Amino acid sequence: MADGLKGFAMDLLKDDVFETILSRMEGEFESHDFIFEMMRHFPREYTYSLYECRRAKDPIQTLHAKIGRKLSDLKGRVAKTRKKSSRNVRGLTSTNQFWKKLDDGQQGS
């Protein structure tokens, strides 16, 4: 990757990016909508992160799994609620994790 592009891939997974997107989400949201917001507000970072996954069998699924794991790491900020089918970025229906934003000090179950 050219020197001017280094750092963009990791920028997508930074806490401030997740906090920015989280602030735009409703009280309950799904992973697909979170990813759509990332694509809309951080298109270059999303594209570079996807490029970094290019050697994976499925780069899109690989990147989205990383995003999901990062959401799971935001303990005290979000909690998993349920799973339900919805349209993914490919326009296909797939099982999707729903999340609930937590108030400060509220614990997820």
N, C-alpha and C positions, 0 to 999 in steps of 0.2 A: 504494500500500500504506500502511496506517495507520502512524504513527510508531512505535507499540509493536511492530510486526512487522518493522521494518527490521533487517537483520543476520542474521536466521534463515536466509535462503537461502544466504548465503555461509558460515554456520557449518557447514553439512553438509560443505563441501569443505575445512575446516581440517585441518591436520596432526593435531591431537589427536583429532579424531573418527576419522580413518583409523587412527591408532595404537590407539585403543580397540577398534575393530572388528577390526583385524589381530591384536590380542592374544587375541581370542576364536576365531580361525580355526585349523584344523588346519594341519599342515605343508604340505599341498597343498590348495588350495581353488579354487572356481570363482567367477567374477564374480557369478553369480546368487545364490549363498549369501552372498557379501559384501553384496550389496544387500539381501537379506532381513534380515540382521543389522542393517544400517543402519536399515531400516524398523522393526525391533523395538525397538532401543535409542534411536533418535533420531527418533521419529515426527513430532514437530512440525517439526523441521528438514527432514526429508525432504519433508513436505507443502508447506512454504513454498518449498523449492527447486523442487519440481514446479510449483507455481503460477507461479514466476518464468519457467518454460519454456512457459507457456500459449500463447504466440503461435506456437510452432514447429509444424510440420506434425504431428509426433508428439512431444508433450511428454515422455512416458515414455522413449522412445528417446533423446531429446536429453539428458535428465538422466543416464541410465545411461551414455551415451557420455562425458559429463563425468566421471563416477565412474571409468570405465575409464581415461581419460586420466590422471586423478590417480593411480590405482594404478600406471600405467606410469612416472610421475614419481618414484615411491618407490624410486629406484635404490639398491641396497645393502640394501634391506629385502625386496623381492619380485622375482621374475623370472617371465616368461611361460614356460609349459611346453608346453602342447598346446591344441588346440581340440577340443571335443566337444559334441554336442547334449545339452541338458537343458531342463527346464521353466523358463520365465521367469515374471515376476510376473503375467503375463496367463494363465498356465496353458498356454501354447503352447510347443511344442518349438522351440528356436532354437539356432543355433551359439553357443558360449560359450567364453570364454577361461579356461583354468586357470592358476593361479599357484602358485609355490613360495615359502614364506618362506625368507629367507636368514639365516644366522648373520652376526654382525658380521664384516666383512672378506671374506665369500664373494661372488664375482662371479656374476652371471647370465649365461647363454649366449645 
